[in-house]
Amino acid sequence: MPPASPLSALLHTVARRYRIPRPRAAALATDCGPGAALARAIEQLQAARAAGQPPDPALREAFIAALASLVRAALRPEDGDPAFQAMVLEHRYSQVREFLALRRQEACDRRQLRTAVDALAHPRKPSRVATDAARALLADLHAAATAAAWPRMTRIALALEALPEVKHAEGLAPALRALLQSPALARLERIDALSQDPRVRQYTSIREKQGPRAGSDEASAQGQLARQRGVAVEVLATRALEAVARYLDQTRAQADPDGPGNAAAPRYRVVTSLRVPAELAADADRAKTEWDAVLLRRAEGPASCPPVWDICLVVEAKASVEAATTDLPRLLRGLRLLARAQSGAVYAFATQQGRVQVRGASLATLPTREAALADAVLYCCDAPADGPFAPLNAASRMQLLSAPASLAYATALAEGGPLDADMLEPLWLDLQRAARWQPLLGLAAMRERARSLMVHPDDLLAAVVPAPA
């Protein structure tokens, strides 16, 4: 067997503080919170299925108990899950469901009414009435529509309709009648009425706890902070990767002092924000088309020719540990895009450092299976490592909580009725046979693979920079 390359040796020796230890204790994780206990139960269910074995009856009990605990925790007013609490209110109360159904059409209805009011009462249009009282009412009608004050707008329209001169103004009375009989107005007035219902008020109050409204200044500020956090991790990852490039050049120079690629012409370099060219990115289908940082190796060739590069390692920076789990399928799709390259071609990639020419031969050999990623992919993260029993991620947790059985159990719990944890058994059975649960069943394996590819920037630096004496 040929000796491992310096890069391969480095990747196999760098500390992996985020790796999930194996083997883990076979016991269910019952003392680490319901989310982690659920994740462990689902992992063991998938292991039994993969082995062609029926799940142990104790596993069913553990799953149901953990899910019941998760529902209880999510319903706690002081520190529960507002999104789930709102979902339970929607499940329980018809007036909440009606309110939400009307809200889905609200923007369209508002536009329709404002267009209708503009047509008969816009301030810049010539007035159709002669008296000051009628003109004032038309101005009030337009102001009410602009303010979305629909009950007030209705009262003003009725007052206008009763004026004698309006009845004789050409086209005004029919337009007012059509406005008052509009289904859009009825729906918007119903929204106003429902918004005073105690259950709807409770629902909207809970929804407000979920965070700032989309498009608000607070939401924009939070988005900016998240972007800054992501950029900070990318900077750390890039610095560590640049240290790797210097280390590889030094290692090569020591092994072959007289060879090409000395300090005057380093063979390795790092580029950031590498964008996949259009000829490879066609039909991307949710694949990654931009890479945070990439380690390149200059291909052999005449010094007089422009350099051509091979991709040695791609690095993705993540601000949270769990982000890699959800990103891994997209990363794999991105590698498959690159692997479509023609071996004899050269492709121009845009980067923050300018365009680089990359050989198709190096792209075509990039790994496209999870099991082969370790020599070509790293996730970089500076967040603290969690324990061996990580909880479900947010999407999987909400998928379980929003299942009909979970909502029925939560409703019984909220209404103080008789409780039976076996109400959750339909979800346990559905988990084993419905295709929509396959991603959840595969979560543990995906998480384990993603964590095995993750390093801390400090650990990557420590692997190539000697510690001070």
Helices and strands as residue ranges (DSSP letters): H 6-13, H 34-50, H 57-75, H 82-92, H 94-121, H 132-146, H 150-162, H 164-168, H 172-180, H 183-194, H 198-208, H 217-255, E 268-275, H 278-281, E 290-298, E 309-317, H 323-338, E 346-349, E 356-359, H 360-364, G 370-375, E 377-380, H 394-401, H 404-414, G 421-424, H 425-433, G 435-437, H 438-441, H 443-452, E 454-455, H 457-464
